[in-house]
Amino acid sequence: MSTLVQDFKEYSAWRQGVVTTLQKYREFVGQAELSDPASEQRFNRVLSRLADDKLSIAFVAEFSRGKSELINSIFFADYGQRILPSSAGRTTMCPTELMYDAAIPPCIRLLPIETRAESKSTSEYKSQPEQWTVLPLDINSGDGMLEAFKQVSLTKYVSTEEAKRFGLYDESDPDSSLTVNEDGQVEISLWRHAIINFPHPLLKQGLVILDTPGLNAIGTEPELTLNLIPNAHAVLFILAADTGVTKSDIDVWRNHIGAGAGRMVVLNKIDSMWDELRSAAEIETQIDKQVGSVAHMLALEKKYVFPVSAQKGLVGKINRDREMLQKSRLPALENALSNELIPSKRDIICRQLQADIDALLLAQNTMLSSRTRSVVEQLFEFKALRGKNKNVVEHMMKRIDAEKKDFDSSLLKLQGTRTVFTRLSTEVYTSLGMDILKEDIEKTREAMKNSKLSGGLRDAVKNFFDQIKRNLDSSDKKTEEITEMMTVMYRKFSTEHGLALSLPMPFSLEKYRKEITMIEGVYQKQFGVATMMTTSRAILMQKFFDSIASRVKQSFVQANRDVEAWLKVIMAPLESQIREHKEQLKNRMVSIQRIHTATDSLEEKIKSFEEMQAELDKEKAAFQELENELRTALAAEVKLSEE
């Protein structure tokens, strides 16, 4: 078993440990009747995030850099042969995702290239299974899988006009003419995107591998620049030792990848430097010099450049030749991948979960403290009645009745707040609603269609982004108004009636503003500079906008879900505490009345409440133990291999 597989298993075990502890805590909360809609929503959100947790690695390179061979050597050597096609020239012709979904059988799903003529992104097509060609995958046959995987490499010849329509031919690029054959046709991929559903041990544990089809595709397939590469937890940028760093390599590194967390450079094919006429020290010096040159040209530290021979590493693994494997330096890359990817991914998921888990623990502790305080107060009242006459009991009844009337008066005022809350909630969607977004998208498409100049096209897209930001700002102001109003109400019930309420759950659309800014930044890198606007470039720009629109839609869909969920639960803690307080007032009145009419003896009631207090103390201790267990599970380190 490779260290990478073992390390991913350790990460999965950590994740499952958090899930198990959280489910145990949730069960206890339910038994203690301390749950409310806000808590249930948080439980569901945390468990959903853990269940959907994926770790994605993108492999980016120009053709003939050994990218597919590197994927074979890291992930598929246990099959005893190559699984992804790997040969001289281009073998990956379209973006290919390798993942595993247990809900569907092993297969290859292929999206026809003709879909590029439509105004839809790859992400939108993922929800339309009827648009994909599906090929079964025989996982028991290595040769069968290799043949099936070759489908990803299939191409066809089309006219330059057809290639333009798909945004795959730019007559302004002098290199494009070199791709036209004697019949005036251009070779293009048969497929736009491929998704391989494959039960590999790592893919089963949530790993997603992205194989990109060469640097040119990064400019022509917006899905790569807007979604797949930016969202990858690790990006391996593959160069070849025999070619070094080319101008196109530098452009893609600077514009689409760049130094940062999880970004690594693989200097492949170092076996081209192995020379029997040179000593091992001389070869080492030559490789180190090449690594230094790559690091300098890409402006990153040498420790992030990994010289390897993917082909020799694959051979070493298949033949169980440990010496060859070590010489290939592949294990060093695998260890770095584990040490870089897994801890950073664990930190990301922890940060995502921390706020929800803290809120959960606070909500339950607050509710439990409120119950305990109520029991202690009633116990104090009962003990104060020892040796007192009926007049004192009647006075206490009147005091409780006055408390109830005062509380009922506050509830009437709360009804007014609910009316304002409903109005503001509706207003949030006037600028955040999907219908408004669709109108803005169609207006932009129409403006781009009617524009004859590059400036007009760019202005149309700029206006779109400006409008989206204004819409988010407008909705955010409404959520701020709601938060301020609910904060006043929370404080009123806390100070006037002693409810144990923390401030209402805050909310902000800042996350989505940043996403929109990121999307706009990607667009600016691609089309922000004024250039000659040829027909093919205009088509490419329009197709890029289609992907922009799809990406913005995704952000707005999630923003709408988040707002809807927040609006449902912002009142939940207050409503839970109100129900609890009303029940306490009712129980206090009933208890005092029974003592007043001699239905219950005072000492029996005191004993009953002392038992309740003891039971609540036990619950608090149990909750504290579960809270410590949950925090320990979340903070636990993932033990990685040391080899």
VOGU-3710 file (C-alpha; in Angstrom, 3 decimals, decimal comma):
1> mstlvqdfke> 0,000/0,000/0,000  1,426/3,422/-0,997  1,941/6,075/1,664  -0,564/8,270/-0,165  -3,332/5,655/0,176  -2,459/5,105/3,843  -2,452/8,839/4,577  -5,832/9,305/2,910  -7,188/6,475/5,040  -5,955/8,279/8,139
11> ysawrqgvvt> -7,696/11,452/6,990  -10,937/9,519/6,347  -10,669/7,967/9,817  -10,314/11,448/11,357  -13,354/12,650/9,436  -15,413/9,617/10,496  -14,362/10,165/14,106  -15,829/13,678/14,000  -19,052/12,345/12,415  -19,469/9,605/15,045
21> tlqkyrefvg> -18,895/11,991/17,956  -21,259/14,587/16,489  -24,024/12,007/15,975  -23,583/10,862/19,570  -23,895/14,471/20,755  -26,980/15,017/18,573  -28,680/11,935/20,008  -28,055/13,182/23,540  -29,468/16,622/22,672  -32,619/14,991/21,323
31> qaelsdpase> -33,081/12,825/24,416  -32,690/15,874/26,654  -35,262/17,796/24,543  -32,826/20,638/23,996  -32,984/20,802/20,209  -34,548/23,565/18,126  -34,772/24,332/14,361  -31,541/26,356/14,411  -29,633/23,515/16,078  -31,089/20,924/13,708
41> qrfnrvlsrl> -30,072/23,038/10,753  -26,525/23,307/12,072  -26,325/19,557/12,744  -27,474/18,852/9,182  -25,075/21,394/7,695  -22,035/20,051/9,562  -22,842/16,413/8,745  -23,521/17,313/5,109  -20,162/19,079/4,814  -18,365/16,074/6,234
51> addklsiafv> -20,253/13,657/3,965  -19,570/15,751/0,841  -15,937/16,474/1,742  -13,740/16,078/-1,338  -10,017/16,540/-1,912  -9,221/17,539/-5,475  -5,881/17,455/-7,285  -5,483/19,106/-10,691  -2,737/18,066/-13,096  -1,856/20,878/-15,507
61> aefsrgksel> 0,700/20,679/-18,323  1,360/21,191/-21,996  1,188/17,996/-24,061  4,157/15,604/-24,041  5,179/16,525/-20,489  4,247/13,090/-19,125  1,145/14,237/-17,244  -0,926/11,078/-17,842  2,104/8,933/-17,006  2,479/10,794/-13,707
71> insiffadyg> -1,169/10,081/-12,836  -0,637/6,413/-13,729  2,486/6,173/-11,572  0,927/7,835/-8,506  -2,553/6,290/-8,566  -2,782/3,257/-10,872  0,480/1,317/-10,552  -1,273/-1,386/-8,479  -3,091/-2,503/-11,664  0,230/-3,664/-13,089
81> qrilpssagr> -0,092/-1,592/-16,249  -1,013/1,844/-17,550  -4,679/2,702/-17,124  -4,711/6,216/-18,599  -3,406/6,247/-22,199  0,156/7,552/-22,224  2,238/7,962/-25,359  4,054/10,609/-27,378  1,847/13,506/-28,439  -1,544/14,451/-26,996
91> ttmcptelmy> -3,427/11,737/-25,124  -5,825/13,841/-23,004  -8,014/15,840/-25,378  -10,656/17,167/-22,968  -10,818/17,992/-19,247  -11,224/14,691/-17,418  -12,384/14,206/-13,824  -11,733/10,920/-12,042  -13,936/10,389/-8,998  -16,215/7,844/-7,363
101> daaippcirl> -19,938/7,977/-6,720  -21,287/4,774/-5,181  -24,798/5,658/-6,383  -23,919/4,895/-10,018  -22,000/1,972/-11,576  -18,413/2,383/-12,814  -18,581/4,207/-16,142  -17,216/6,985/-18,317  -19,564/9,910/-18,997  -18,692/11,985/-22,049
111> lpietraesk> -20,130/15,390/-22,978  -20,176/15,921/-26,778  -18,111/18,813/-28,129  -21,219/20,133/-29,914  -22,514/21,445/-26,571  -19,939/24,250/-26,841  -22,243/25,837/-29,431  -24,888/26,326/-26,719  -25,039/29,012/-24,019  -24,434/26,577/-21,180
121> stseyksqpe> -21,394/25,744/-19,089  -20,144/22,263/-18,275  -21,416/22,712/-14,708  -24,955/23,256/-15,993  -24,745/20,130/-18,152  -23,755/18,061/-15,115  -27,376/18,264/-13,964  -28,621/17,026/-17,377  -27,610/13,346/-17,616  -29,454/12,873/-20,910
131> qwtvlpldin> -26,857/15,100/-22,641  -23,973/12,735/-21,847  -22,769/9,603/-23,613  -22,247/6,869/-21,002  -19,846/3,946/-21,485  -19,693/1,069/-18,957  -16,340/0,425/-17,293  -15,141/-3,133/-16,611  -13,025/-2,617/-13,495  -11,919/-6,278/-13,519
141> sgdgmleafk> -10,065/-5,900/-16,803  -7,031/-3,647/-17,011  -6,989/-3,928/-20,815  -10,707/-3,188/-20,937  -10,286/-0,071/-18,822  -7,370/1,113/-20,950  -9,501/0,757/-24,081  -12,403/2,575/-22,459  -10,134/5,397/-21,274  -8,887/5,848/-24,843
151> qvsltkyvst> -12,307/7,317/-25,652  -11,143/10,503/-23,946  -8,449/10,846/-26,630  -10,758/10,590/-29,649  -10,765/13,484/-32,112  -12,434/14,517/-35,346  -11,788/17,016/-38,161  -14,112/19,955/-38,741  -14,028/23,089/-40,874  -12,481/26,248/-39,452
161> eeakrfglyd> -15,955/27,823/-39,361  -17,265/24,946/-37,260  -14,241/25,196/-34,957  -14,891/28,958/-34,622  -18,507/28,249/-33,671  -17,228/26,090/-30,834  -14,673/28,744/-29,829  -11,783/26,435/-30,764  -10,185/28,378/-33,600  -8,835/31,936/-33,519
171> esdpdssltv> -7,746/33,311/-36,904  -5,907/36,164/-35,152  -3,515/33,677/-33,564  -0,666/33,042/-36,037  -0,202/29,552/-34,614  -3,793/28,600/-35,474  -3,040/28,424/-39,204  -0,503/25,704/-38,481  -3,300/23,459/-37,188  -5,248/23,566/-40,498
181> nedgqveisl> -4,684/20,516/-42,726  -4,585/20,431/-46,528  -8,374/20,015/-46,633  -8,860/23,234/-44,664  -9,963/21,353/-41,551  -8,958/21,517/-37,908  -8,566/18,593/-35,510  -10,680/18,983/-32,372  -11,652/16,714/-29,485  -14,737/14,562/-29,909
191> wrhaiinfph> -15,706/15,412/-26,346  -15,974/18,575/-24,289  -15,640/16,977/-20,851  -15,232/13,490/-19,373  -16,149/12,156/-15,942  -14,767/8,751/-14,994  -16,579/7,004/-12,133  -14,030/4,539/-10,822  -13,861/2,682/-7,449  -10,172/3,338/-6,740
201> pllkqglvil> -9,351/3,249/-2,980  -8,422/6,946/-2,947  -11,398/8,024/-5,068  -13,688/6,096/-2,708  -12,368/8,228/0,146  -13,240/11,491/-1,585  -10,242/12,205/-3,817  -11,039/13,847/-7,167  -8,372/13,898/-9,898  -8,549/16,494/-12,680
211> dtpglnaigt> -6,564/15,781/-15,833  -6,377/18,851/-18,092  -5,855/18,633/-21,872  -2,872/20,935/-22,318  -2,272/24,618/-21,734  -4,197/25,826/-24,802  -7,433/24,370/-23,418  -7,122/26,499/-20,287  -7,861/29,544/-22,428  -10,658/27,965/-24,461
221> epeltlnlip> -12,532/26,055/-21,727  -13,671/28,610/-19,114  -14,766/25,846/-16,735  -11,096/25,175/-16,019  -10,220/28,765/-15,139  -13,444/29,618/-13,306  -14,138/26,419/-11,385  -11,942/23,386/-11,597  -8,413/24,758/-11,209  -9,164/27,559/-8,664
231> nahavlfila> -11,179/25,136/-6,514  -8,549/22,372/-6,549  -6,882/21,805/-3,171  -3,627/20,931/-4,929  -2,395/21,811/-8,413  0,546/19,919/-9,906  2,087/21,910/-12,743  4,145/19,503/-14,821  7,203/20,504/-16,813  9,684/18,302/-18,657
241> adtgvtksdi> 13,392/18,297/-17,858  14,230/17,966/-21,561  12,236/21,089/-22,567  12,506/23,324/-19,484  10,141/26,247/-18,954  8,524/27,640/-22,100  6,815/31,026/-22,552  3,370/29,376/-22,552  4,324/27,586/-19,306  5,167/30,924/-17,671
251> dvwrnhigag> 1,939/32,560/-18,916  -0,272/29,797/-17,530  1,614/29,695/-14,223  1,306/33,455/-13,712  -2,272/33,853/-14,949  -3,994/30,675/-13,765  -1,961/28,911/-11,071  0,780/30,875/-9,309  2,604/30,159/-6,066  0,414/29,450/-3,049
261> agrmvvlnki> -0,983/26,753/-0,800  -1,114/23,375/-2,516  0,652/24,594/-5,671  3,577/22,384/-6,723  5,767/22,111/-9,801  6,827/18,693/-11,055  9,957/18,590/-13,216  9,292/15,308/-15,026  11,497/13,130/-17,218  14,677/13,546/-15,179
271> dsmwdelrsa> 15,718/10,145/-16,575  16,692/12,124/-19,701  19,573/13,448/-17,550  20,721/10,014/-16,451  24,009/9,420/-18,212  26,295/6,432/-17,660  29,276/8,606/-18,631  28,587/10,950/-15,705  28,974/10,252/-12,004  25,961/10,219/-9,693
281> aeietqidkq> 27,191/13,484/-8,144  27,403/15,168/-11,561  23,878/14,043/-12,437  22,633/15,293/-9,076  24,285/18,669/-9,677  22,699/18,922/-13,125  19,217/18,095/-11,784  19,621/20,557/-8,909  20,682/23,269/-11,362  17,582/22,603/-13,475
291> vgsvahmlal> 15,379/22,766/-10,367  16,939/26,101/-9,406  16,358/27,473/-12,893  12,678/26,439/-12,843  12,163/27,925/-9,370  13,746/31,213/-10,470  11,681/31,506/-13,664  8,415/30,746/-11,855  9,323/32,877/-8,813  8,837/30,217/-6,148
301> ekkyvfpvsa> 10,999/28,400/-3,609  13,037/25,399/-4,746  11,335/23,166/-2,181  8,138/23,357/-4,249  9,830/21,978/-7,382  9,950/18,160/-7,460  12,221/16,449/-9,988  10,830/13,000/-10,886  10,704/10,364/-13,551  7,068/9,279/-13,716
311> qkglvgkinr> 7,837/6,532/-16,233  10,643/4,999/-14,133  8,537/5,374/-11,003  5,704/3,435/-12,660  8,115/0,725/-13,804  9,660/0,554/-10,325  6,261/0,104/-8,683  5,003/-2,503/-11,167  8,238/-4,534/-11,041  8,607/-3,974/-7,280
321> dremlqksrl> 12,053/-2,553/-7,996  12,674/-0,438/-4,895  15,980/0,916/-6,170  14,392/2,120/-9,421  11,469/3,641/-7,505  13,781/5,605/-5,213  15,893/6,751/-8,150  12,708/8,069/-9,834  12,131/10,311/-6,767  8,406/9,622/-7,024
331> palenalsne> 8,039/8,759/-3,283  9,312/12,240/-2,358  6,551/13,822/-4,449  3,889/11,513/-2,976  4,981/12,333/0,582  4,998/16,063/-0,171  1,520/15,739/-1,675  0,239/14,033/1,483  1,981/16,475/3,811  0,779/19,512/1,859
341> lipskrdiic> -2,732/18,439/0,889  -4,113/16,540/3,856  -3,230/18,926/6,736  -4,359/21,972/4,728  -7,619/20,259/3,771  -8,191/19,258/7,395  -7,628/22,881/8,442  -10,107/24,081/5,797  -12,848/21,697/6,922  -12,174/22,553/10,579
351> rqlqadidal> -12,553/26,275/9,868  -15,791/25,592/7,998  -17,205/23,521/10,864  -15,897/25,490/13,833  -18,496/28,288/13,829  -21,426/25,860/13,550  -20,074/23,549/16,248  -19,368/26,475/18,605  -22,915/27,768/18,026  -24,356/24,307/18,672
361> llaqntmlss> -22,504/23,916/21,951  -23,444/27,439/23,048  -27,139/26,918/22,224  -27,419/23,698/24,214  -25,426/25,034/27,162  -27,580/28,173/27,217  -30,802/26,165/27,200  -29,553/23,824/29,913  -28,369/26,749/32,051  -31,766/28,394/31,660
371> rtrsvveqlf> -33,535/25,262/32,897  -31,150/24,904/35,806  -31,597/28,544/36,813  -35,386/28,169/36,689  -35,305/25,097/38,952  -32,910/26,791/41,400  -35,121/29,902/41,543  -38,275/27,858/42,166  -36,488/25,798/44,794  -35,442/29,012/46,516
381> efkalrgknk> -39,054/30,252/46,402  -40,376/27,020/47,933  -37,791/26,969/50,702  -38,651/30,596/51,495  -42,257/29,486/52,116  -41,305/27,243/55,047  -43,163/28,440/58,157  -45,002/31,145/56,212  -48,792/31,697/56,267  -51,259/31,721/53,369
391> nvvehmmkri> -50,942/35,475/52,863  -47,316/35,053/51,798  -48,297/32,278/49,374  -51,034/34,488/47,905  -48,556/37,344/47,499  -46,235/35,017/45,613  -49,098/33,936/43,337  -49,852/37,575/42,534  -46,188/38,229/41,747  -46,029/35,297/39,319
401> daekkdfdss> -49,287/36,447/37,716  -47,800/39,935/37,253  -44,701/38,402/35,649  -46,936/36,474/33,267  -48,918/39,574/32,256  -45,706/41,519/31,679  -44,349/38,664/29,571  -47,585/38,476/27,543  -47,283/42,228/26,867  -43,789/41,683/25,460
411> llklqgtrtv> -45,123/38,903/23,261  -47,651/41,323/21,747  -44,811/43,709/20,881  -42,965/40,784/19,335  -45,864/40,332/16,892  -45,109/43,787/15,504  -41,487/42,809/15,072  -42,594/39,695/13,159  -44,526/41,875/10,698  -41,460/44,033/10,012
421> ftrlstevyt> -39,312/40,882/9,818  -41,599/39,435/7,111  -41,423/42,659/5,070  -37,629/42,907/5,271  -37,254/39,205/4,446  -39,219/39,752/1,234  -37,108/42,798/0,367  -33,892/40,778/0,644  -34,963/38,778/-2,418  -35,883/41,798/-4,546
431> slgmdilked> -32,194/42,147/-5,415  -30,986/38,601/-4,677  -33,708/36,613/-6,456  -32,827/34,310/-9,355  -35,350/36,014/-11,677  -33,513/39,333/-11,259  -30,199/37,619/-12,009  -31,616/35,960/-15,142  -32,792/39,358/-16,401  -29,307/40,822/-15,849
441> iektreamkn> -27,700/37,904/-17,694  -30,042/38,233/-20,682  -29,493/42,016/-20,842  -25,725/41,429/-20,920  -25,982/38,756/-23,622  -28,122/41,093/-25,732  -25,657/43,972/-25,257  -22,743/41,714/-26,268  -24,649/40,430/-29,277  -25,374/43,966/-30,501
451> sklsgglrda> -21,856/45,254/-29,919  -19,491/45,447/-32,872  -16,423/46,656/-30,980  -14,242/45,054/-28,317  -14,864/48,004/-25,986  -18,609/47,423/-26,186  -18,223/43,770/-25,294  -16,013/44,573/-22,312  -18,367/47,349/-21,149  -21,315/44,947/-21,235
461> vknffdqikr> -19,514/42,465/-18,982  -18,235/45,247/-16,676  -21,785/46,582/-16,277  -22,948/43,060/-15,444  -20,427/42,678/-12,632  -21,200/46,168/-11,310  -24,925/45,361/-11,199  -24,314/42,021/-9,437  -22,246/43,765/-6,763  -24,963/46,400/-6,275
471> nldssdkkte> -27,557/43,661/-5,880  -25,466/41,919/-3,227  -24,879/45,197/-1,382  -28,606/45,961/-1,385  -29,522/42,528/-0,002  -26,756/42,724/2,588  -28,172/46,020/3,918  -31,543/44,336/4,430  -29,970/41,439/6,344  -28,140/44,012/8,496
481> eitemmtvmy> -31,481/45,693/9,277  -32,969/42,346/10,266  -29,974/41,565/12,487  -30,168/44,959/14,225  -33,919/44,580/14,821  -33,547/41,049/16,216  -30,610/42,130/18,403  -32,855/44,747/20,049  -35,574/42,138/20,630  -33,103/39,567/22,014
491> rkfstehgla> -31,717/42,137/24,472  -35,233/43,191/25,540  -36,238/39,637/26,479  -32,863/39,024/28,136  -32,914/42,117/30,347  -36,640/42,328/31,068  -37,458/38,645/31,511  -34,127/37,028/32,294  -34,010/34,808/29,178  -30,540/33,334/28,602
501> lslpmpfsle> -30,045/34,635/25,073  -26,813/35,332/23,261  -26,861/37,698/20,268  -28,756/36,449/17,174  -26,857/34,485/14,525  -24,998/37,026/12,334  -25,143/36,853/8,550  -23,202/38,430/5,704  -23,026/38,083/1,920  -19,332/39,068/1,972
511> kyrkeitmie> -18,330/35,537/0,976  -20,321/35,890/-2,250  -18,958/39,379/-2,968  -15,467/37,853/-2,824  -16,537/35,052/-5,170  -17,882/37,570/-7,690  -14,638/39,583/-7,407  -12,634/36,401/-8,038  -14,733/35,557/-11,116  -14,315/39,103/-12,432
521> gvyqkqfgva> -10,559/38,831/-11,861  -10,372/35,666/-13,977  -12,315/37,425/-16,741  -10,013/40,469/-16,578  -6,927/38,293/-16,984  -8,454/36,694/-20,058  -10,114/39,643/-21,777  -9,337/42,815/-19,820  -6,576/44,015/-22,156  -7,722/45,788/-25,316
531> tmmttsrail> -6,976/43,665/-28,379  -8,154/43,339/-31,962  -11,637/41,824/-31,712  -11,854/39,129/-34,378  -14,998/37,081/-34,936  -13,479/34,028/-33,282  -12,304/36,029/-30,263  -15,748/37,598/-29,891  -17,270/34,096/-29,925  -14,763/32,944/-27,304
541> mqkffdsias> -15,573/35,992/-25,161  -19,303/35,266/-25,382  -18,718/31,637/-24,433  -16,586/32,766/-21,546  -19,476/34,955/-20,419  -21,771/31,895/-20,566  -19,485/30,219/-18,037  -19,303/33,422/-15,986  -23,116/33,543/-15,905  -23,251/29,898/-14,833
551> rvkqsfvqan> -20,691/30,483/-12,087  -22,549/33,568/-10,821  -25,801/31,561/-10,870  -24,156/28,940/-8,656  -23,090/31,641/-6,210  -26,559/33,199/-6,145  -28,294/29,834/-5,721  -26,124/29,129/-2,687  -26,564/32,688/-1,391  -30,346/32,292/-1,647
561> rdveawlkvi> -30,173/28,991/0,234  -28,029/30,542/2,946  -30,341/33,550/3,331  -33,415/31,315/3,426  -31,849/29,060/6,046  -30,742/32,066/8,127  -34,184/33,693/8,012  -35,736/30,431/9,202  -33,523/30,153/12,255  -32,667/33,695/13,366
571> maplesqire> -35,791/33,701/15,558  -35,482/30,055/16,603  -33,391/30,587/19,796  -35,733/33,364/20,938  -38,826/31,292/20,209  -37,380/28,265/22,035  -36,577/30,389/25,084  -40,070/31,978/24,983  -41,715/28,534/24,961  -39,438/27,434/27,785
581> hkeqlknrmv> -40,174/30,576/29,837  -43,947/30,312/29,311  -43,865/26,700/30,472  -41,814/27,684/33,531  -44,259/30,456/34,489  -47,175/28,057/34,097  -45,482/25,368/36,213  -44,550/27,887/38,929  -48,157/29,101/39,171  -49,547/25,553/39,298
591> siqrihtatd> -47,043/24,536/41,988  -47,813/27,570/44,202  -51,569/27,088/43,731  -51,354/23,464/44,867  -49,412/24,451/47,939  -51,967/27,212/48,609  -54,874/24,726/48,429  -52,867/22,100/50,369  -53,077/19,725/47,385  -49,312/19,191/47,562
601> sleekiksfe> -47,185/19,419/50,669  -44,398/21,999/50,597  -41,738/19,477/51,610  -42,748/17,069/48,827  -42,423/19,863/46,297  -39,008/20,885/47,661  -37,816/17,290/47,459  -39,096/16,990/43,883  -37,216/20,114/42,771  -34,049/19,009/44,559
611> emqaeldkek> -34,201/15,789/42,543  -34,736/17,802/39,347  -31,716/19,940/40,185  -29,571/16,857/40,780  -30,726/15,388/37,429  -29,899/18,624/35,598  -26,450/18,671/37,205  -25,877/15,152/35,856  -27,012/16,277/32,382  -24,624/19,249/32,503
621> aafqelenel> -21,738/16,964/33,427  -22,642/14,572/30,598  -22,885/17,472/28,136  -19,501/18,781/29,252  -17,992/15,360/28,664  -19,545/15,139/25,183  -18,419/18,683/24,367  -14,833/17,808/25,325  -15,070/14,630/23,251  -16,312/16,566/20,210
631> rtalaaevkl> -13,633/19,258/20,485  -10,954/16,589/20,919  -12,162/14,718/17,811  -12,134/17,933/15,765  -8,676/18,975/16,991  -7,096/15,544/16,527  -4,102/15,474/14,197  -4,076/13,243/11,126  -1,128/10,851/11,483  0,795/10,880/8,216
641> see> 3,391/8,383/7,045  6,988/9,337/7,782  8,588/7,531/4,886
//
